[in-house]
Amino acid sequence: MTPARLDATRRVVTRYGAVAVFAARFIAGLRFLVGPLAGSTGLPPFGFVTANILGALLYVPTMVAAGYGLAYGLGDYLQKFERVAGRVEHVVLFGAILGTVGALGLRALRVRRDRRDA
């Protein structure tokens, strides 16, 4: 967040007050920033709490419904992707284990060779 954007956000909160707090619930990045800005601009606590609660009461069910709708609509594709990702996950895990065992084996051989040479 640049100082110019912070100043612009502060001006919006100063101008619109509780409405800006309500709207900020729906804008990523502003959700966490609007609280301190509302306090620093002198927004009354009751207005802030009311707008924040009303925003959350609308935002949370909307996002849950959107996630549910997306998963319901893409369910078959997501299940296929999950199967493929599961196979890839096993291959990557096997490769990581093999790489770790190989690296530890090489390290042990080097230590053994260094002790023998010393």
N, CA, C and O atoms as a DFTB+ gen file, in Angstrom:
472 C
 N C O
     1  1       0.862      -1.171       0.000
     2  2       0.000       0.000       0.000
     3  2       0.903       1.227       0.000
     4  3       1.680       1.447       0.929
     5  1       0.789       1.998      -1.032
     6  2       1.589       3.221      -1.144
     7  2       0.969       4.325      -0.291
     8  3      -0.221       4.274       0.020
     9  1       1.760       5.314       0.086
    10  2       1.205       6.425       0.861
    11  2       0.058       7.136       0.140
    12  3      -0.893       7.583       0.780
    13  1       0.144       7.241      -1.179
    14  2      -0.921       7.907      -1.933
    15  2      -2.233       7.123      -1.841
    16  3      -3.301       7.709      -1.661
    17  1      -2.146       5.801      -1.965
    18  2      -3.357       4.971      -1.860
    19  2      -3.926       5.009      -0.440
    20  3      -5.141       5.055      -0.246
    21  1      -3.041       4.990       0.533
    22  2      -3.489       5.070       1.922
    23  2      -4.221       6.383       2.167
    24  3      -5.260       6.414       2.828
    25  1      -3.672       7.462       1.631
    26  2      -4.317       8.766       1.786
    27  2      -5.665       8.800       1.071
    28  3      -6.629       9.361       1.592
    29  1      -5.738       8.204      -0.122
    30  2      -7.005       8.163      -0.859
    31  2      -8.045       7.347      -0.093
    32  3      -9.213       7.730      -0.021
    33  1      -7.621       6.235       0.472
    34  2      -8.540       5.398       1.254
    35  2      -9.011       6.153       2.493
    36  3     -10.183       6.073       2.861
    37  1      -8.117       6.874       3.126
    38  2      -8.486       7.667       4.312
    39  2      -9.526       8.730       3.938
    40  3     -10.467       8.975       4.692
    41  1      -9.350       9.360       2.770
    42  2     -10.325      10.370       2.327
    43  2     -11.694       9.750       2.080
    44  3     -12.716      10.357       2.402
    45  1     -11.724       8.543       1.509
    46  2     -13.005       7.858       1.251
    47  2     -13.689       7.535       2.575
    48  3     -14.890       7.758       2.726
    49  1     -12.927       7.011       3.534
    50  2     -13.514       6.672       4.838
    51  2     -13.994       7.936       5.537
    52  3     -15.046       7.924       6.175
    53  1     -13.242       9.026       5.426
    54  2     -13.660      10.283       6.037
    55  2     -14.946      10.796       5.389
    56  3     -15.839      11.286       6.080
    57  1     -15.038      10.684       4.085
    58  2     -16.202      11.231       3.366
    59  2     -17.458      10.380       3.553
    60  3     -18.543      10.910       3.793
    61  1     -17.304       9.048       3.440
    62  2     -18.485       8.174       3.439
    63  2     -18.730       7.456       4.761
    64  3     -19.815       6.912       4.963
    65  1     -17.769       7.437       5.655
    66  2     -17.950       6.875       6.998
    67  2     -18.347       5.412       7.003
    68  3     -17.635       4.564       6.467
    69  1     -19.494       5.120       7.614
    70  2     -19.949       3.740       7.801
    71  2     -20.216       3.037       6.474
    72  3     -20.038       1.823       6.370
    73  1     -20.639       3.785       5.465
    74  2     -20.884       3.182       4.151
    75  2     -19.569       2.660       3.570
    76  3     -19.544       1.598       2.950
    77  1     -18.488       3.394       3.767
    78  2     -17.175       2.945       3.291
    79  2     -16.742       1.688       4.029
    80  3     -16.156       0.790       3.424
    81  1     -17.018       1.609       5.320
    82  2     -16.683       0.408       6.102
    83  2     -17.469      -0.785       5.559
    84  3     -16.914      -1.870       5.380
    85  1     -18.757      -0.583       5.297
    86  2     -19.600      -1.642       4.745
    87  2     -19.061      -2.108       3.399
    88  3     -18.921      -3.309       3.171
    89  1     -18.759      -1.174       2.513
    90  2     -18.277      -1.520       1.174
    91  2     -16.902      -2.177       1.214
    92  3     -16.598      -3.025       0.374
    93  1     -16.075      -1.800       2.173
    94  2     -14.722      -2.350       2.261
    95  2     -14.729      -3.846       2.554
    96  3     -13.754      -4.534       2.253
    97  1     -15.809      -4.359       3.134
    98  2     -15.900      -5.802       3.392
    99  2     -15.812      -6.597       2.096
   100  3     -15.426      -7.766       2.116
   101  1     -16.162      -5.984       0.975
   102  2     -16.217      -6.672      -0.302
   103  2     -14.986      -6.411      -1.176
   104  3     -14.925      -6.885      -2.310
   105  1     -14.021      -5.672      -0.665
   106  2     -12.835      -5.324      -1.445
   107  2     -11.608      -5.926      -0.752
   108  3     -11.259      -5.563       0.372
   109  1     -10.969      -6.858      -1.462
   110  2      -9.788      -7.516      -0.900
   111  2      -8.713      -6.473      -0.604
   112  3      -8.461      -5.585      -1.418
   113  1      -8.098      -6.584       0.535
   114  2      -7.051      -5.651       0.937
   115  2      -7.559      -4.515       1.796
   116  3      -6.839      -4.022       2.664
   117  1      -8.790      -4.094       1.566
   118  2      -9.347      -3.021       2.380
   119  2     -10.035      -3.554       3.621
   120  3     -10.224      -2.826       4.596
   121  1     -10.408      -4.819       3.586
   122  2     -11.148      -5.419       4.697
   123  2     -10.385      -5.252       6.012
   124  3     -10.981      -4.937       7.042
   125  1      -9.090      -5.461       5.977
   126  2      -8.308      -5.354       7.221
   127  2      -7.850      -3.923       7.489
   128  3      -7.533      -3.577       8.627
   129  1      -7.814      -3.102       6.465
   130  2      -7.267      -1.763       6.604
   131  2      -8.290      -0.740       7.062
   132  3      -7.932       0.270       7.669
   133  1      -9.560      -0.992       6.776
   134  2     -10.578       0.018       7.032
   135  2     -10.812       0.232       8.528
   136  3     -11.205       1.327       8.929
   137  1     -10.584      -0.772       9.352
   138  2     -10.773      -0.617      10.798
   139  2      -9.878       0.452      11.391
   140  3     -10.371       1.401      12.000
   141  1      -8.558       0.316      11.222
   142  2      -7.679       1.362      11.750
   143  2      -7.929       2.727      11.113
   144  3      -7.837       3.754      11.786
   145  1      -8.247       2.740       9.814
   146  2      -8.522       4.020       9.163
   147  2      -9.788       4.663       9.720
   148  3      -9.840       5.876       9.921
   149  1     -10.799       3.847       9.965
   150  2     -12.042       4.388      10.532
   151  2     -11.776       4.984      11.904
   152  3     -12.318       6.037      12.242
   153  1     -10.949       4.320      12.691
   154  2     -10.603       4.855      14.011
   155  2      -9.806       6.133      13.914
   156  3     -10.031       7.069      14.681
   157  1      -8.869       6.183      12.973
   158  2      -8.023       7.377      12.852
   159  2      -8.771       8.570      12.264
   160  3      -8.360       9.716      12.447
   161  1      -9.876       8.297      11.553
   162  2     -10.653       9.414      10.991
   163  2     -11.750       9.882      11.938
   164  3     -12.437      10.862      11.652
   165  1     -11.919       9.197      13.051
   166  2     -12.897       9.628      14.038
   167  2     -14.294       9.078      13.837
   168  3     -15.259       9.625      14.371
   169  1     -14.416       7.988      13.063
   170  2     -15.728       7.371      12.886
   171  2     -16.198       6.836      14.235
   172  3     -15.442       6.139      14.912
   173  1     -17.413       7.142      14.633
   174  2     -17.905       6.665      15.935
   175  2     -17.909       5.134      15.997
   176  3     -18.237       4.481      15.007
   177  1     -17.552       4.560      17.141
   178  2     -17.492       3.100      17.264
   179  2     -18.803       2.406      16.895
   180  3     -18.782       1.351      16.262
   181  1     -19.939       2.981      17.279
   182  2     -21.221       2.350      16.968
   183  2     -21.430       2.245      15.456
   184  3     -21.879       1.212      14.958
   185  1     -21.106       3.306      14.734
   186  2     -21.236       3.288      13.268
   187  2     -20.314       2.255      12.639
   188  3     -20.706       1.544      11.714
   189  1     -19.082       2.176      13.147
   190  2     -18.128       1.206      12.610
   191  2     -18.600      -0.217      12.854
   192  3     -18.621      -1.036      11.935
   193  1     -18.980      -0.513      14.094
   194  2     -19.404      -1.876      14.438
   195  2     -20.644      -2.268      13.646
   196  3     -20.728      -3.381      13.126
   197  1     -21.595      -1.365      13.555
   198  2     -22.829      -1.648      12.816
   199  2     -22.530      -1.940      11.348
   200  3     -23.008      -2.936      10.805
   201  1     -21.749      -1.084      10.708
   202  2     -21.422      -1.278       9.295
   203  2     -20.609      -2.546       9.085
   204  3     -20.811      -3.265       8.107
   205  1     -19.691      -2.819      10.003
   206  2     -18.848      -4.011       9.880
   207  2     -19.688      -5.281      10.027
   208  3     -19.503      -6.231       9.266
   209  1     -20.592      -5.309      10.978
   210  2     -21.442      -6.483      11.178
   211  2     -22.387      -6.675      10.002
   212  3     -22.549      -7.791       9.510
   213  1     -23.012      -5.589       9.547
   214  2     -23.913      -5.702       8.392
   215  2     -23.158      -6.157       7.144
   216  3     -23.663      -6.970       6.370
   217  1     -21.958      -5.636       6.955
   218  2     -21.135      -6.064       5.821
   219  2     -20.784      -7.538       5.913
   220  3     -20.849      -8.259       4.918
   221  1     -20.410      -7.989       7.112
   222  2     -20.070      -9.398       7.299
   223  2     -21.290     -10.291       7.111
   224  3     -21.186     -11.380       6.546
   225  1     -22.454      -9.826       7.587
   226  2     -23.678     -10.623       7.433
   227  2     -24.068     -10.798       5.965
   228  3     -24.722     -11.779       5.611
   229  1     -23.680      -9.875       5.131
   230  2     -23.960     -10.005       3.702
   231  2     -22.809     -10.693       2.968
   232  3     -23.042     -11.507       2.075
   233  1     -21.570     -10.369       3.340
   234  2     -20.387     -10.877       2.640
   235  2     -20.203     -12.380       2.837
   236  3     -20.002     -13.108       1.864
   237  1     -20.266     -12.844       4.058
   238  2     -19.958     -14.253       4.344
   239  2     -20.917     -15.204       3.632
   240  3     -20.448     -16.106       2.938
   241  1     -22.243     -15.048       3.770
   242  2     -23.129     -15.970       3.045
   243  2     -22.977     -15.870       1.526
   244  3     -23.128     -16.867       0.819
   245  1     -22.681     -14.682       1.030
   246  2     -22.489     -14.522      -0.413
   247  2     -21.286     -15.324      -0.888
   248  3     -21.367     -16.018      -1.901
   249  1     -20.184     -15.238      -0.178
   250  2     -18.977     -15.970      -0.573
   251  2     -19.144     -17.481      -0.396
   252  3     -18.655     -18.264      -1.211
   253  1     -19.833     -17.884       0.667
   254  2     -20.086     -19.312       0.878
   255  2     -20.972     -19.840      -0.243
   256  3     -20.716     -20.918      -0.780
   257  1     -22.009     -19.092      -0.599
   258  2     -22.898     -19.521      -1.682
   259  2     -22.153     -19.569      -3.011
   260  3     -22.372     -20.477      -3.812
   261  1     -21.282     -18.606      -3.249
   262  2     -20.500     -18.617      -4.487
   263  2     -19.579     -19.832      -4.528
   264  3     -19.457     -20.482      -5.565
   265  1     -18.936     -20.139      -3.414
   266  2     -18.073     -21.316      -3.360
   267  2     -18.853     -22.604      -3.553
   268  3     -18.412     -23.507      -4.264
   269  1     -20.008     -22.683      -2.918
   270  2     -20.854     -23.861      -3.066
   271  2     -21.321     -24.002      -4.513
   272  3     -21.272     -25.092      -5.084
   273  1     -21.771     -22.897      -5.099
   274  2     -22.238     -22.926      -6.486
   275  2     -21.140     -23.316      -7.447
   276  3     -21.373     -24.090      -8.375
   277  1     -19.945     -22.792      -7.237
   278  2     -18.813     -23.145      -8.082
   279  2     -18.483     -24.618      -7.950
   280  3     -18.284     -25.303      -8.953
   281  1     -18.422     -25.109      -6.726
   282  2     -18.104     -26.521      -6.508
   283  2     -19.200     -27.417      -7.067
   284  3     -18.910     -28.483      -7.611
   285  1     -20.458     -26.996      -6.937
   286  2     -21.574     -27.787      -7.455
   287  2     -21.524     -27.827      -8.979
   288  3     -21.730     -28.879      -9.584
   289  1     -21.254     -26.692      -9.591
   290  2     -21.212     -26.627     -11.049
   291  2     -19.996     -27.302     -11.641
   292  3     -20.069     -27.864     -12.734
   293  1     -18.890     -27.256     -10.944
   294  2     -17.646     -27.839     -11.455
   295  2     -17.295     -29.143     -10.764
   296  3     -16.167     -29.620     -10.881
   297  1     -18.248     -29.729     -10.043
   298  2     -17.979     -30.919      -9.236
   299  2     -17.329     -32.059      -9.990
   300  3     -16.352     -32.633      -9.509
   301  1     -17.847     -32.404     -11.168
   302  2     -17.279     -33.517     -11.932
   303  2     -15.848     -33.221     -12.347
   304  3     -14.979     -34.089     -12.267
   305  1     -15.603     -31.993     -12.792
   306  2     -14.258     -31.613     -13.212
   307  2     -13.301     -31.594     -12.023
   308  3     -12.144     -31.997     -12.136
   309  1     -13.800     -31.119     -10.883
   310  2     -12.955     -31.071      -9.693
   311  2     -12.588     -32.473      -9.210
   312  3     -11.473     -32.694      -8.738
   313  1     -13.521     -33.418      -9.326
   314  2     -13.217     -34.798      -8.924
   315  2     -12.164     -35.404      -9.842
   316  3     -11.267     -36.105      -9.372
   317  1     -12.258     -35.145     -11.148
   318  2     -11.237     -35.646     -12.086
   319  2      -9.888     -35.016     -11.775
   320  3      -8.863     -35.698     -11.755
   321  1      -9.896     -33.713     -11.534
   322  2      -8.656     -33.014     -11.203
   323  2      -8.058     -33.559      -9.913
   324  3      -6.843     -33.714      -9.798
   325  1      -8.920     -33.847      -8.948
   326  2      -8.456     -34.375      -7.664
   327  2      -7.765     -35.726      -7.846
   328  3      -6.744     -35.993      -7.213
   329  1      -8.320     -36.574      -8.707
   330  2      -7.691     -37.875      -8.966
   331  2      -6.328     -37.702      -9.624
   332  3      -5.354     -38.343      -9.228
   333  1      -6.263     -36.830     -10.634
   334  2      -4.994     -36.594     -11.322
   335  2      -3.987     -35.969     -10.367
   336  3      -2.829     -36.384     -10.328
   337  1      -4.422     -34.972      -9.594
   338  2      -3.523     -34.315      -8.640
   339  2      -3.040     -35.304      -7.591
   340  3      -1.892     -35.229      -7.152
   341  1      -3.898     -36.227      -7.188
   342  2      -3.494     -37.251      -6.222
   343  2      -2.382     -38.124      -6.769
   344  3      -1.439     -38.462      -6.053
   345  1      -2.493     -38.493      -8.047
   346  2      -1.430     -39.303      -8.667
   347  2      -0.131     -38.510      -8.758
   348  3       0.944     -39.025      -8.451
   349  1      -0.240     -37.271      -9.177
   350  2       0.946     -36.421      -9.277
   351  2       1.570     -36.229      -7.901
   352  3       2.793     -36.228      -7.758
   353  1       0.734     -36.070      -6.906
   354  2       1.223     -35.900      -5.539
   355  2       2.043     -37.111      -5.098
   356  3       3.087     -36.956      -4.464
   357  1       1.583     -38.294      -5.426
   358  2       2.329     -39.499      -5.055
   359  2       3.669     -39.559      -5.778
   360  3       4.678     -39.932      -5.179
   361  1       3.690     -39.199      -7.050
   362  2       4.940     -39.209      -7.807
   363  2       5.922     -38.195      -7.226
   364  3       7.103     -38.499      -7.059
   365  1       5.441     -36.997      -6.921
   366  2       6.311     -35.960      -6.349
   367  2       6.828     -36.391      -4.978
   368  3       8.002     -36.192      -4.667
   369  1       5.962     -36.976      -4.164
   370  2       6.382     -37.445      -2.846
   371  2       7.434     -38.538      -2.967
   372  3       8.430     -38.528      -2.244
   373  1       7.216     -39.473      -3.874
   374  2       8.192     -40.550      -4.090
   375  2       9.525     -39.970      -4.563
   376  3      10.588     -40.397      -4.111
   377  1       9.464     -38.998      -5.471
   378  2      10.691     -38.355      -5.956
   379  2      11.414     -37.607      -4.842
   380  3      12.643     -37.638      -4.771
   381  1      10.665     -36.937      -3.976
   382  2      11.281     -36.204      -2.867
   383  2      11.959     -37.162      -1.895
   384  3      13.062     -36.894      -1.418
   385  1      11.297     -38.279      -1.604
   386  2      11.885     -39.273      -0.699
   387  2      13.142     -39.854      -1.320
   388  3      14.165     -39.992      -0.649
   389  1      13.070     -40.196      -2.603
   390  2      14.233     -40.754      -3.289
   391  2      15.380     -39.750      -3.307
   392  3      16.528     -40.119      -3.063
   393  1      15.077     -38.475      -3.597
   394  2      16.106     -37.439      -3.619
   395  2      16.741     -37.238      -2.255
   396  3      17.954     -37.054      -2.154
   397  1      15.931     -37.272      -1.203
   398  2      16.446     -37.100       0.156
   399  2      17.354     -38.254       0.541
   400  3      18.442     -38.046       1.076
   401  1      16.900     -39.478       0.264
   402  2      17.715     -40.655       0.577
   403  2      19.016     -40.610      -0.218
   404  3      20.082     -40.917       0.316
   405  1      18.934     -40.229      -1.490
   406  2      20.144     -40.129      -2.312
   407  2      21.114     -39.083      -1.790
   408  3      22.318     -39.328      -1.715
   409  1      20.583     -37.901      -1.423
   410  2      21.448     -36.836      -0.912
   411  2      22.098     -37.243       0.405
   412  3      23.281     -36.980       0.623
   413  1      21.328     -37.887       1.287
   414  2      21.906     -38.350       2.559
   415  2      22.943     -39.441       2.328
   416  3      23.961     -39.490       3.018
   417  1      22.688     -40.312       1.362
   418  2      23.660     -41.362       1.030
   419  2      24.951     -40.773       0.507
   420  3      26.031     -41.195       0.920
   421  1      24.864     -39.801      -0.397
   422  2      26.076     -39.154      -0.917
   423  2      26.842     -38.445       0.189
   424  3      28.072     -38.478       0.230
   425  1      26.111     -37.815       1.070
   426  2      26.757     -37.114       2.190
   427  2      27.491     -38.104       3.083
   428  3      28.619     -37.851       3.508
   429  1      26.848     -39.231       3.363
   430  2      27.486     -40.255       4.196
   431  2      28.731     -40.804       3.517
   432  3      29.742     -41.043       4.178
   433  1      28.671     -41.008       2.201
   434  2      29.853     -41.495       1.473
   435  2      30.987     -40.484       1.513
   436  3      32.146     -40.867       1.675
   437  1      30.678     -39.205       1.371
   438  2      31.720     -38.169       1.429
   439  2      32.362     -38.115       2.802
   440  3      33.584     -38.016       2.911
   441  1      31.553     -38.179       3.852
   442  2      32.091     -38.158       5.215
   443  2      32.983     -39.365       5.431
   444  3      34.066     -39.250       6.005
   445  1      32.538     -40.502       4.981
   446  2      33.324     -41.742       5.137
   447  2      34.641     -41.640       4.384
   448  3      35.681     -42.048       4.899
   449  1      34.608     -41.085       3.133
   450  2      35.808     -40.950       2.338
   451  2      36.758     -39.948       2.974
   452  3      37.968     -40.171       2.990
   453  1      36.217     -38.826       3.511
   454  2      37.056     -37.808       4.157
   455  2      37.747     -38.373       5.388
   456  3      38.908     -38.058       5.652
   457  1      37.038     -39.206       6.143
   458  2      37.647     -39.825       7.342
   459  2      38.760     -40.786       6.941
   460  3      39.792     -40.867       7.607
   461  1      38.541     -41.514       5.848
   462  2      39.543     -42.469       5.395
   463  2      40.779     -41.754       4.886
   464  3      41.901     -42.203       5.120
   465  1      40.574     -40.615       4.173
   466  2      41.698     -39.853       3.610
   467  2      42.463     -39.098       4.685
   468  3      43.638     -38.793       4.482
   469  1      41.855     -38.788       5.806
   470  2      42.499     -37.981       6.812
   471  2      43.411     -38.763       7.688
   472  3      44.029     -38.202       8.593
